[in-house]
Every structure is written in C-alpha cells, then in structure tokens.
Amino acid sequence: MLHRPIELRAGPAAPQKVCFFFNAQLHHVFHAMPLAVEMSHDPRFAVDIVAMTEDHVALAKDIAARHGAGNLDILRVGSPLLSAISSLTGGATPPKLPALAAARSLLSGYDAIVVPERTSLLLRFAGLHRTAFIHTCHGAGDRAVGYDRRIRQFDFVLLAGEKQRRRMLEKRLIREGHYAVVGYGKFDLTERGLPGRLFPEDRPIVLYNPHFSKRLSSWPEMGLDLIRQFAGDDRFNLIVAPHIRLYDNRRRRARMERQLAEFSNLPNIHIDLGSPASVDMRYTRAASVYLGDVSSQVYEFVVRPRPCLFLDAHDAQWEGNPNYRHWQYGPVHRSSEGIVGKVATAMVDHDVYAPTQRQGVADTFDREAGRSSARAATAVGDFLARRQATRGSGRLPQAGRSGSTVLVHE
C-alpha cells in the first residue's frame, strides 16, 4: 500500500513532475543532485528525489541545504520485503530488481525520471512507456562500460565533454536533439574545503584508489603489500580509498576492516572503505599523487594536473586502447615491488606527463560556458518543454508535494 497522497494535476499550466531516482551506490548522488538543485528553482517543474536508503536521503538533504535548493521533496522507498532482502544480502543498497519493483508504482507518476545508472530502464517494460528517461552518467572515465549500449534507450543524455560525445556518436548511443554537452556537474558540488587534518606529519599525500572489478583491479594482487610498504616508510602519507563498490557489502567490509586493523593506528595511513569522503572529491583534492588502476576518479584528480602512476595487475594490452587512455598520464607498473620509490620517481618525472594530462582533461570536461548544473538544467528543461508541446495536454497522474521527507511503502 502506498502511504502518500495522490492528486491529479490538471491543465497545461501544471508543472511537469521530475524524479531524480537513486537506487545504486552513494557516489551516484553527486552526479545528479547538481541538476536537481538547479531545476528545483524552475517553476515549470516539480522536483522530487526518490532514494532507496537513509544514507541517500541524508546526503541529498545535505546537498540540497548547502546549495540552496528550492521546493524539493526527498522521498525514501521501502517495504518489509525489501528490508528483509537487504538484510539477507548485506548490501549497502537493496538489489536493483527488487528495488525497482518496490518503487515502480510511485515512479509511474512522473513525467521524467533522471538516473545516473542504466538498470532503471527496465521500468519501461513495467508500464512506464510515457515517462521520459534522462541519463546523467556517473563519471567521465575511459572504460568501455561507460559506453554501455543501453544508453541509446534514454530519451536524453547529459555528457561531460567532447570525449563522451565522440565515442557515443561513434557507437550510435546518442542522436541529435537528444543529448547535450554540459560539463561535469559534480564539480559544482565539491567546492567544500579540504578535509580536516588526516595526518600528524606534513608529508606528500598519496591516494591509492583501486577499482572494484576483479578483472581490472590492482587490489587483490597488490593492495596489502602496497599498504605495508608505505607503512614502513616515512616519506609519504597514504590514503587508501578504493572504489565504493569494492566494499559496498557490510559483511565483506567488516572482514576487510579486521584484516586491515594492523594499519588502523599508524600515523601515515588513512583507510576509507566507503564513507562519503571517499566519493566527494575531498581525497582527490587533498592528494599530491594518484596511485590506481582504472577508476574514473583519476579524471577528478588530474583536473588539476599532478603526478599519477598506474598498476597493471592483469597484463593489459593497454597501449593505443581508448579504454586505457588515462594510463598515458603517468608510468604504468606491473608490480607493486618498490612502490614507494616508484611514487617518488613519478613526482620527479611529472613534467613529462603534465601536457598529456591537460589534453585529456580538456577532451573530457567541457568547462567553457559556466556552471555545468545550470547548463544541464537549461538543456533538460528545453527538452522536456519541447516534448510536452509535442504530446499535447494529456498528462500523467502526479504525486502530491508535502515539502518533507516521506517514507513510501509498497
């Protein structure tokens, strides 16, 4: 049963109802909330945030408050069955298919749904034929997964820069009139100052940011050895902040925290297996050196060019491969042996790679025409206005607005 009042919005003057739906990991919030905040000031639209966990709700509330959102409702979807499934799986977020089933009735009341992921497109097969689906992407990296063929099913796609536009056009994932290059909205939310002092000694900070995929990550083969080497060396401070999906399961995270306990009290090691700080760019802004493999976070780091080095744990055929373009931004090593010395060398040799980093950033992020969130809001608003004009005055049932956080049960 749905514990939320429903009303019908009649007449052409009624604002279009837009939902920003978060049903994946916490980092997705940063890729859609800039647009939500901006659109919340546009009287043509009634904007809701619909999320699957209290962590999503808390983060969305914080962003909305800090960035001056207008009339914005923040809703959480839940049910006893969904809670039981989440408890059984141990995931930080409910499994996507049960989550979509729980949210389906609510989501059917929106004119448009904005998502940073692609699984939500399954709602088209669950009766949401008249709803516009808008994709914000969730990162601007090089990996092939960022150019998923499902993207062509979206009605409108927001792109960070020329790199995404070029590759998506080549793959026929987007079409004219149904996408816009608007820059990287996450940058609009991450002007917050650097984190409080993490280390007692003022040394260069290395950020180790391994990916979650076993096929691509350096973590299983090199992670613990790498940490031990930094723990025994006083030249650097080390932040260990894997991709949030690596330990988004509560039980797996607890096991790894026990395994890493030997480093917990060391003054030059800071380990974060999935807090908001691991995804809000505080670490990429604070670090002097980036050490990783294939995470798109490298682009959030080199937006201000600094030394990078990369770990190839899988003998990748990366040279000339667009999915590994970022490995041109620093040396690539197939072993973690002597990693502290390799970091020191990468710092000395950075000038060799800095021009390539600048070129990559210019191709990845369009930063020439003002705030990304404002550009995105204009593009999406114009698209939805055109779409409404072509569809006539027939409107979907619209959910009511209370100005508060609502727990929705189905």
Residue pairs with C-beta under 8 A, 6 or more apart in sequence:
1 409
1 410
2 105
2 106
2 408
2 409
2 410
3 406
3 407
3 408
3 409
4 75
4 106
4 399
4 400
4 406
4 408
5 399
5 400
5 402
6 109
6 397
6 398
6 399
6 400
7 398
7 399
7 400
8 397
8 398
9 15
9 17
9 395
9 398
10 395
11 393
12 393
14 395
14 398
15 43
15 44
15 45
15 46
16 44
16 45
16 46
16 111
16 112
16 384
16 388
17 45
17 46
17 48
17 109
17 110
17 111
17 112
17 396
17 398
17 399
18 39
18 45
18 46
18 47
18 48
18 110
18 111
18 112
18 113
18 114
18 384
19 47
19 48
19 49
19 50
19 107
19 110
19 112
19 113
19 114
20 32
20 33
20 35
20 36
20 47
20 48
20 49
20 50
20 113
20 114
20 115
21 50
21 51
21 103
21 107
21 113
21 114
21 115
21 120
22 28
22 29
22 32
22 49
22 50
22 51
22 52
22 56
22 60
22 116
23 51
23 52
23 93
23 94
23 96
23 99
23 100
23 103
23 115
23 117
23 119
23 120
24 93
24 96
24 116
24 117
24 119
24 138
25 92
25 93
25 244
25 245
25 248
26 55
26 56
26 59
26 92
26 244
26 274
26 276
26 279
27 138
27 244
27 279
28 116
28 117
28 138
29 51
29 56
29 59
29 60
29 63
30 63
30 185
30 186
30 189
30 190
30 279
30 280
31 116
31 136
31 137
31 138
31 139
31 185
31 186
32 114
32 115
32 116
32 136
32 185
33 49
33 60
33 63
33 64
33 189
34 67
34 185
34 186
34 188
34 189
34 372
34 373
34 376
35 114
35 136
35 158
35 185
35 373
35 376
35 377
35 380
36 47
36 49
36 60
36 64
36 69
36 72
36 114
37 63
37 64
37 67
37 68
37 69
37 70
37 72
37 373
38 373
38 374
38 376
38 377
39 45
39 47
39 377
39 380
39 381
40 47
40 64
40 69
40 70
40 71
40 72
41 69
41 70
42 377
42 381
44 381
44 384
44 385
45 381
45 384
46 71
46 398
46 401
47 70
47 71
47 72
47 73
48 72
48 73
48 74
48 75
48 110
48 399
48 401
49 57
49 60
49 64
49 72
49 73
49 74
49 75
50 75
50 76
50 77
50 103
50 106
50 107
50 408
51 57
51 60
51 74
51 75
51 76
51 77
52 76
52 77
52 78
52 82
52 93
52 94
52 99
52 103
53 76
53 92
53 93
53 94
54 76
55 92
56 76
56 93
57 74
57 76
57 405
59 276
60 74
61 74
61 405
63 69
63 189
64 72
64 74
66 192
67 188
67 189
71 401
71 403
73 401
73 402
73 403
73 404
73 405
73 406
74 405
75 106
75 405
75 406
75 407
75 408
76 405
76 406
76 407
76 408
77 99
77 102
77 103
77 106
77 408
77 410
78 102
78 407
78 408
78 409
79 102
79 409
79 410
81 98
81 102
82 94
82 98
82 99
82 102
85 94
85 95
85 98
86 93
86 94
86 95
89 95
89 249
90 249
90 250
90 251
90 252
91 248
91 249
91 250
92 248
92 249
92 250
92 274
93 99
93 248
94 102
96 119
97 119
97 122
100 119
100 120
100 122
100 123
100 126
101 126
102 410
103 408
103 410
104 123
104 126
104 127
104 128
104 410
105 410
106 399
106 408
106 410
107 113
107 123
107 128
107 131
108 127
108 128
108 131
108 396
108 397
109 396
109 397
109 398
109 399
110 131
110 396
110 398
110 399
111 131
111 132
111 384
111 388
111 395
111 396
112 131
112 132
112 133
112 134
112 155
112 380
112 384
113 120
113 123
113 128
113 131
113 132
113 133
113 134
114 134
114 135
114 136
114 380
115 133
115 134
115 135
115 136
116 135
116 136
116 137
116 138
117 138
118 135
118 148
118 150
118 151
120 133
121 133
121 150
121 153
121 154
123 131
123 133
124 131
124 133
124 153
130 396
131 396
132 155
132 156
132 383
132 384
132 387
133 153
133 154
133 155
133 156
134 154
134 155
134 156
134 157
134 158
134 380
134 383
135 151
135 154
135 156
135 157
135 158
136 158
136 185
136 376
137 146
137 157
137 158
137 159
137 160
137 164
139 146
139 296
139 297
139 299
140 146
140 160
140 161
140 163
140 164
140 184
140 296
140 299
140 364
140 365
141 294
141 295
141 296
141 298
141 299
141 326
142 163
142 294
142 296
142 322
142 323
142 324
142 325
142 326
143 216
143 294
143 296
143 323
144 323
146 164
146 296
147 167
147 168
147 171
147 173
148 173
149 171
149 173
151 157
151 168
151 173
151 174
152 172
152 173
152 174
154 178
155 178
155 383
155 387
156 178
156 179
156 180
156 379
156 380
156 383
157 168
157 173
157 174
157 178
157 179
157 180
158 179
158 180
158 182
158 185
158 376
158 379
158 380
159 165
159 168
159 174
159 179
159 180
159 181
159 182
160 181
160 182
160 183
160 184
160 364
160 365
160 366
160 372
161 181
161 183
161 184
161 362
161 363
161 364
161 365
161 366
162 181
162 363
162 364
162 366
163 363
163 364
164 181
164 364
165 174
165 179
165 181
167 322
168 174
168 179
178 383
180 375
180 376
180 379
180 380
180 383
181 366
182 366
182 372
182 375
182 376
182 379
183 365
183 366
183 367
183 369
183 371
183 372
183 375
183 376
184 365
184 367
184 372
185 372
185 373
185 376
186 281
186 300
187 303
187 365
187 372
188 371
188 372
188 373
189 280
190 280
190 281
190 282
190 285
192 280
192 282
194 282
194 285
194 286
195 277
195 282
195 283
195 286
198 205
198 237
198 239
198 270
198 286
199 205
199 237
199 267
199 268
199 270
200 267
201 234
201 237
201 267
201 268
203 234
203 235
203 236
203 237
203 268
204 235
204 236
204 237
204 288
204 289
204 347
205 236
205 237
205 238
205 239
205 286
205 287
205 288
205 289
206 230
206 236
206 237
206 238
206 239
206 287
206 288
206 289
206 290
206 291
206 343
207 239
207 241
207 283
207 284
207 286
207 287
207 289
207 290
207 291
207 292
207 301
208 223
208 226
208 227
208 238
208 239
208 240
208 241
208 291
208 292
209 241
209 242
209 243
209 283
209 284
209 290
209 291
209 292
209 295
209 297
209 298
210 217
210 218
210 219
210 223
210 242
210 243
210 246
210 292
210 293
210 295
210 311
211 217
211 218
211 219
211 242
211 243
211 246
211 292
211 293
211 294
211 295
212 242
212 243
212 244
212 245
212 246
213 294
214 220
215 314
216 293
216 294
216 314
216 316
217 246
217 293
217 294
217 313
218 226
218 292
218 293
218 311
218 312
218 313
218 336
219 242
219 246
220 313
221 313
221 336
222 311
222 313
222 335
222 336
222 339
223 240
223 242
224 259
225 336
226 291
226 336
226 339
227 238
227 240
227 260
227 263
227 269
227 271
229 336
229 338
229 339
229 340
230 236
230 238
230 268
230 269
230 339
230 340
231 238
231 263
231 266
231 268
231 269
233 340
234 268
235 340
235 344
236 268
236 289
236 340
236 343
237 268
237 269
237 270
238 268
238 269
238 270
239 270
239 271
239 272
239 283
239 286
239 287
240 269
240 270
240 271
240 272
241 271
241 272
241 277
241 278
241 283
242 273
242 274
242 278
243 295
243 297
244 274
244 278
244 279
246 273
246 274
247 253
247 256
247 273
247 274
248 274
253 273
253 274
256 273
257 273
260 271
263 269
263 271
264 271
272 278
272 283
277 283
281 300
284 290
284 297
284 300
284 301
285 304
287 301
287 306
288 306
288 307
288 347
289 306
289 307
289 308
289 309
289 343
289 346
289 347
290 298
290 301
290 302
290 306
290 307
290 308
290 309
290 330
291 308
291 309
291 310
291 311
291 339
291 343
292 298
292 308
292 310
292 311
293 310
293 311
293 312
293 313
294 324
294 326
298 308
298 326
298 329
299 326
299 360
299 361
299 364
299 365
301 308
302 308
302 326
302 329
302 357
302 360
302 361
303 361
303 365
305 350
305 354
305 357
305 358
305 361
306 350
307 330
307 343
307 346
307 347
307 349
307 350
307 353
308 326
308 329
308 330
308 346
308 353
308 357
309 330
309 331
309 332
309 333
309 342
309 343
309 346
310 326
310 327
310 330
310 331
310 332
310 333
311 332
311 333
311 334
311 336
312 318
312 327
312 332
312 333
312 334
313 334
315 334
316 324
318 324
318 327
318 332
325 360
326 360
328 353
328 356
328 360
329 353
329 356
329 357
329 360
330 346
330 350
330 353
331 342
331 345
331 346
331 349
333 339
333 342
369 375
